[in-house]
Amino acid sequence: MLDDAIKTQLKDYLGRLSAPLQLTHFADDSEASGKMGQLLADIAGASERVTVVEKRGDAAERTPSFAIHRPDEAPRVRFAGLPLGHELTSLVLALLHVGGHPPKVDEATLKQVEALEGDYRFESYFNVSCQNCPDVVQALNMMAARNPHVQHVAIDGSLFRDEVDARKVMSVPTVLLNGEPFSVGRQELEQILAKVDEGASDRQAEVLNEKDPFDVLVVGGGPAGAAAAVYSVRKGFSTGLVAERFGGQLLDTLGVENFISVVETEGPNLASALENHVRAYPVDVMKSQRAQKLEGTGPFKLTLANGAELEAKTVVLATGARWRNIDVPGESEYRNRGVTYCPHCDGPLFKGKRVAVIGGGNSGVEAAIDLAGVVAHVTLLEFADTLKADDILQRKLKSLDNVDIITSARTTEIAGDGEKVVGLRYEDRTSGDEKSLDLQGVFVQVGLLPNTEWLKGTVELNQYGEVLIDAHGQTSTPGIYAAGDMTTVPFKQIIIASGDGAKAALGAFEYIIRSTAPAA
Ligand code: FAD
């Protein structure tokens, strides 16, 4: 099941187990169960501290599935499916954390996990090609490993299709808590804790309010924010970084092949490399925090969504961008119930179904090509009369026999039956005719919007909502700098955002030394 290189790595990791582990395999005669048995045997082969016990006919458990637990404890961490692909790391971490190895989480957060009381039965649906799933699976597994009141089973949606259909799971990761919907989409540990631990947000705000003013406060944890933080702290400045999701858009990106010096990587890997780099320095990283208001003319006051206030001599804004909506009836009503923005994540849930991709730029055409290999049929709709994607992508798309391309199409509605998407209506802009398509999924791929609504009136924005900056990255307000996808800088790319983050931090450095120089 596992190749020799992975077995060697596993042996190395499992050398860190401080307690014996039992893998209980709830088995049947299916092919998937056979593969699971091989995987568990490979794991047991990598450490003498791991034993496998097979059980059949346990009606209370999903089959096939397996639990990771101490031999003297009831299982709390389970996988119903093969945690390979993007979930292999989740498997290794689950083994380590149940086996007593400490998780890489700050002490306050770990204490918060361990202090949870009550009964938390989490079920999460993943698929192995989903990049947004491992964070959720790993956070919930870690919580279950550390707290006996928490249980978690990670379920491969493609293996338990009936369950997915019955529970109307149309997007991964989807999480249920005690049988009730809990969340859809990527969640970090801190966000999960904030939802289950009432009062956590007020406690966090109290801690944040106690912080001394920063020299440089970076808002955003994507490539631009990470670079700005590293450059500022290396100047000897006290540096804080506030981010809702550390990694930003990298977390939604599959392959990255143009970050010069790294031939090929995946977005989430690059995101954790960025975080490691930032944490290699004494940057005060404040994750899962949303900035809401920025005031002052220096020093500046940043107010967060939980009410906390942070002060700084200078601010570097790097809040990036997000998927653009098409704003038609049905889009928000059926979000995650057939309407989705991430083909890499949710494509496999539409296996054998008919879907539409809206948008004929590079991302739309790439999505359609990707989906064509998984779903029964793809219709690509483009508003303009021609596709805008690169020729090479268009040629590939046109070579696929389960794809229809419709240009001059204005999507007017995503139709549903009250529970899920059943179709799409559009206007043929050439004839003016209203037309409709029967389908089960709509992938919206119409570009990005800058995350700058909260800055209206604070710094000057252009007509698209992008922050205007000068050659040093300074905004219209002296002392406030900006970088990356939220700015007017053309070509929204990782390497450009990183470079601009560095530039903005150096601009802020210049501002501080000039504004603190003694009078002549
Ligand atoms: P982002 O990455 O958007 O980061 C913004 C940060 O700000 C995040 O941490 C976010 O949580 C935080 N934030 C937002 N609002 C707030 C708030 N109010 N308070 C606190 N924090 C906030 N580029 C390439 O070079 N190569 C590629 O192959 C590539 N592929 C891509 C594929 C996809 C699917 C997408 C979506 C983008 C891709 N890009 C690629 C573009 C690239 O990801 C972006 O240009 C880059 O991430 C921009 O970095 P950034 O730091 O400006 O913003």
Boltz pocket constraint, residues with backbone or C-beta under 6 A from the ligand:
constraints:
  - pocket:
      binder: B
      contacts: [[A, 219], [A, 220], [A, 221], [A, 222], [A, 223], [A, 224], [A, 225], [A, 242], [A, 243], [A, 244], [A, 245], [A, 246], [A, 247], [A, 248], [A, 249], [A, 250], [A, 252], [A, 253], [A, 254], [A, 255], [A, 256], [A, 257], [A, 258], [A, 259], [A, 289], [A, 290], [A, 291], [A, 292], [A, 318], [A, 319], [A, 320], [A, 321], [A, 322], [A, 451], [A, 454], [A, 483], [A, 484], [A, 485], [A, 486], [A, 491], [A, 492], [A, 493], [A, 494], [A, 495], [A, 497]]
      max_distance: 6.0
